[in-house]
Amino acid sequence: MMLRIGIAGITGRMGRLLAEEVKSTGATLAGGLRRPDATGEAENLRGVPLAPDIAGLAALADVVIDFTHAGAAASHARALADAAVGWVLGTSGLTAQDEAAVAAATEWIPIVYAANFSPGVTLMLALAERMAAALPAEGYDAEILEMHHRQKVDAPSGTAIGLGRAVAKGRGVALEAVMRSGRHGDVGPRETGEIGFASLRGGQVVGEHTLLFAGASEHLALVHRAFDRRVYASGAVRAALWLAGRPAGLYSMRDVIGMV
């Protein structure tokens, strides 16, 4: 039996790409959940069942791919856990409470939760952790710069936060203890060990991320630029196919692409 994949947010830009990618793999596009602000009917979604809510979508699918809104994460976690349906979660901007709800759901269902589903960013995160472990905070300041399209509502981006967590893990600290975002005014000198974040918004930039390690005598940078959102969609569908039949637990794209 072909895997049945549902898409939460199917009428959004990412949702439409996800629908195309699901169809291209031969999996079954079981249904979708509309964005609350969606109007009309997208041409490539004709004939696709649209569920009234996340529970209705879960009833149609084996795995749900979710690129919706952070405010929906907790309710989606409960509904998918109740339905025993796998979850590929790519929504950014989750609060600590949202992430706790996701963690609770991993007791019952398999979840791939990633800040970014591109293979390139997955590799970048792994490299960031290794570089941070090799370049001590006392000698190398870590700064993260990201830019996205003008419609993006959260900052720093989920990918930038993921990079910060990778650096913090490499250095054996909690990101929350060393994160510095949005410097403005007389902030004083930079503290040793800070992980700085800066966010740019403008135009229709798909996503650009730079991790800089700045030492007194040298600078090292990791840079990733995405030119097409389809790289995220294809990665998320790859994760959904990989997730089928997995035991309950929390997985990442490193698991999906075989880096663990």
N, C-alpha and C positions, 0 to 999 in steps of 0.2 A: 504494500500500500504506500502511495506517495505521501510524503510529509505535507501536512496541511499547515500553512503559515498564514497568520493573521497580522495585519498591520494597523497599529494604533496611530492615528494621525495621517491616514492614507490620502487625504485630500491636500496635504501640504506639499511643499516642494520636495522634501525628502521622501515623503510618503509615496509620491508618484514615481520617483526613481526606484524606490524599494519594490513597488508593484511590478515595474518593468524587469527588475533583476530577478525577482521570484519567478516570473513567467519564463525567463530565459534559462533557468536551471532545470525546468521540467517539474519543479515542485508545484503543489496546488496552492493557488492564491485563494485561501478559504474565505476571506472577508476582510472588512476594514471598519475602522471607527473614524468618523469624520471629525475634523477639527471643529470646535464650537463656532468659529467665525467663518467657516466655509460656506460658499454660496454656489448654486448651480451644480453641474455634474461634469467632471473631467472626462474627456473623450476616452482616455485609456482605462477608465474605471467602469465603463458600461458593462453590466452583467455581473459585477462583483457585489456580493451581498454586503450591505452596510448594517452593522450592528447598532442597537440603540445605546449601548453602554459597554464598558469593559467586560462585564460578566457575560453579556451576549456574545461578544467577540471570542471570549475564552471557550464558550460552548461550541464554536465552529472550528477551533484550531488546536493543533498539537503544540505549536510554539507561536508566541506573539512577539513581534518586533515593535519596539516602542521608542519613537523619537517625538514625544509630545511636549509636555510642560512639567517643570519640576513640581508644581502644585498638585499634579495628578499621581505622583510616584507612590505615595503611601496607600492611596485607595487602589491603585493598580496592583501593588504588591499583595494586598489582602485578597483581592478578587482572583488573581492568578494562582495564588497559593491554595485558595479554597477549591479551585477547579483543577488543580494538579497539572497546570499547563506551563511549559517552559517559557522563559522570558529572556529576550535580548534587549537590554536597556541601554540606550544611548543618550538619554536626556541629561543635560548639564544643569548646573545651578542648584543641585539638591542640598538641602539643609542637613544638619546632623540628625534631626528627627526623621527626615526622609530616608537617609542612609541606614538608620536603625531599622526602619520598616523593611527596607530591602534585605538587610542582614537577617531579620526574623524570617522572611519568606524563604531564604536559602535552606532552612531546616526542612522544607517540604518540597521544593522544586529546584531544578537546575537553572541558574541565572548566569548569563554572560553580561557583565556590567563593565563598560569601557568608556573612558573619556573620549576616545577616538577609535574608529574602526579601520583606519588605513594601515596596511602592513608597514609603511614607512614610519608612521608615528609610533607604532608598536616597537619597532627596532630603536627609534630615537629614545623612547622611555627607558629601554634596557641599557642603552649606552649612557644615558644621563645618570643612572644609578651607579654604574661602574666608574664613570668619570668623577662623580662626586666623592666616591670612596677613595679615589687616588689623588684628588686635589683637595687638600685640607682647607677648611673654612678660614683658618688663620692666614693663609696665603693666597686664597682665590675667592673673590666675591662672586656669588651666583646671582645673576639677573635674568629675568624672563620677560620677553617682549612679545606681544601677540597683536595681530590685527585681523578684524573681521568686517563684514558688510554692515552697513548702517542700520539694518533691521535687528541685529542681535541685541537681546535684552539683558543678558547677564555678563558680568565682567568681574574678575578675569575669566577667560573661557575655561571650559572643563578640561581641555587639553593642557592649557597653561597650569592649572591646578595639578593635573596629573604629572606634569614635568616637575613641579615643585615638590610633590610627594616623592617622586623618584630621587630627587636630589637629597631631600631630607632623610629618606631611608638609607641612601648611600653614606650619609654622615651620622646615622644613628640618632637622629632627633625627630621630634614631632613637628610637622609643618606648622601647625597652629602656634607653636612657641617661637618661631623665627620668621614667619611670613610678614612682609611689609608691602602693602599695596597702595598705589595712588599717592605718592609723596606730593605734598603741596605746602608752600610757605616755608617758614623757618623750622625745618625738621631736625636740624643739628647734623653732625657727622654720621656717616653710615656706621652702624654697629657691626662688629665682627660676628659672622655667622648668620646674618640676615639673608633671607632669600627674597629678592625684590621682584615686584610685578609691575608692569606697565601695559596698558590696554589702549589700542587705537581703533577707531571705528570710522568707516567711510566707504563710499562707493559700494561695489558689489564683490569685495574681496571674499573668496571662499574660505580661506584660512591660512595665516602665516604665523609661524612660531619660531622664535630664536631663543636659545639658551646660551648665555654667555658666562664663561668663567674668566674673571678679570683679575690677573695677578699684577704685581708691580713691574715685572719684566716681560710678560707675555699675556696674550688673550687667546682663548680657545672658544669657538662657537659651533653649536649644532643648529642647523637651520632646516626647517621643513616648510614647503609651500605646496598647497593644494590648489589645483587649477580647475577641478571638476568635482562636484559633490558626489558624482557616481562612485568615486573611490570609497566613500563612506558607505554608500548603499550596498555595493558588492561585498564589502567586508562584513556588513551586518547580516546579509543573507548567508554568507559563508559560515558565520557564527551560528545562525539558526540551524543550518544543515548539520553542523558539527554537534550541536547541542542535543539533537534527537537521541533519545535512549540513555542519556547520561544520568548518573545518580544526582540526587539533590545536593546542592552546594553552590559556592560562588566561584565563577571562572572568569578569566580575562582573555583578551585577544592573544596574549602570549601563549595561553593554553591552546587556543584555536589554531594558531599557525605553527605550533610545535616548538616553541622556544623554551618551554619549561621542562 
